[in-house]
Amino acid sequence: MTSRGTILTARLTRAAAPMLLAALALSACSDDEPNSAPSTSTSQTPSTTATTPTTATTATPSITPTVTETASATPTPTPTKSTPPSSTPAPTVTPASCSASKAGAANTKGMSAAAAAKAKKILTAAKACDAKTLITLANADSTGMAGEKAPSAIFTSRLPQNFVALATLLTMEPTETFDGTIQPKVFSERYAQDDAEWNKVVAAGLLTKAAATKMRQDDGAYTGYRAGIASDGTWTFFTSGR
């Protein structure tokens, strides 16, 4: 029984040996599989990580030059060149600064059309203290002036009362003569002793009450400011005195 068991054991041992070797071989193959997988995973990961920051870094600064370019393109305004005046212009006399500017409208009652037109033209110039126009009109008509003086001597800035007197006369009612009209009416022989007409020249400011009384006593008539315009429109005189 012992020798038989020994023979059986030996046979089982020889039969199991190939199977044990096969199991060991399979065991060796299964140990090689996990060792190769991490090697592949490790070599791929760094490559992907390296490309990400490179793209983000190069994209950001490319916009900056465009903003700077826009600011520098703003045009610089060209300064306006101002030319200083070569000389100070002479002040122009206006109706607001003329002492005769408050005179009323021309009284052309009984005047011819030509005389009325001339009266309005003279009054406009007198109310503006426009000496140049008055001198031109007087020279053109050979207008008689006080003391036979030239019109340029009568209409000066030193004699503003002449502008006032002339403007005042042309607002008063005229009276007819053989050669046109005269103002004021008291200058004519017809009204020379008319108290109402004397009061009118006083009210107009051409004379004071005392001066009017003395004039009537000394001269026997009105010898103050007066003006005449012929029917053809000629400015015949603007004078005062005897």
C-alpha positions, 0 to 999 in steps of 0.5 A, a space after each residue: 500500500 505504501 509503494 502504491 501510494 508513492 507511485 500515485 503521488 509521483 504520477 500526480 506530481 508529474 502531471 501537475 508540474 506543467 499546469 503550475 508552469 503555465 500558471 506562473 507564465 500567465 502570472 508573469 504576463 498579467 504583471 507586464 500590462 500595468 507597467 506600460 500604461 502609466 508610461 504612455 499617460 505621463 508623456 502626453 500630459 506635459 505636451 497639452 499643458 505647455 500649449 495653453 499659456 503660450 496662446 493666452 500670452 500673445 493675444 493680450 498685448 496685440 490690442 494696445 497699439 490700436 488704442 494709442 494710434 486712435 489718440 494720436 490721430 486727433 487733429 491739432 486745432 490751428 490757432 486763428 491769426 488775429 491782425 491788430 488794428 493799424 490805427 484807432 478809428 475815429 468815433 462816429 457821432 450817432 443820434 444818441 450822442 448828438 444834442 439835437 437828436 431829440 428834435 421832432 419831425 420836420 414841419 413841411 406845412 405849405 412847402 412845395 414837394 422839393 422844399 419839403 424833401 430838402 427840409 427833411 434831408 437837412 433835419 436828418 443830418 442836423 439830428 445826427 450832428 452830421 456836419 459833413 452832410 450839412 456842409 455838402 448841402 450848404 455848399 451845393 446851394 450856396 446857403 447864406 450863413 451868419 456873418 457870411 461864414 463858411 458852412 465848415 465854420 458853422 457846423 463844427 463840434 465846438 458849436 453844438 448849439 447850431 445843430 440844435 437850433 437848425 433842427 428846432 427851426 425845421 420842426 416849427 411851422 413855416 410861413 410862405 414868402 415870395 421865394 419859398 418858406 421861412 422858419 420861424 414865422 415871427 421872422 416875417 413882417 406879418 408876425 413880427 409883433 405877434 406875441 403868440 409867435 414870440 412865445 413860440 420861439 421862447 417855448 422852443 428854446 431858441 430864446 429865453 423870455 428875457 432875451 426875447 423882450 430885449 430883442 424886441 426893444 433893441 431890434 424891433 423885430 426877431 433877429 434870432 436863429 432862422 432858416 429859409 428854403 426856396 420853392 425849388 428846394 434850394 436851402 437859401 439861408 441859416 443865420 442869426 443876428 441882424 
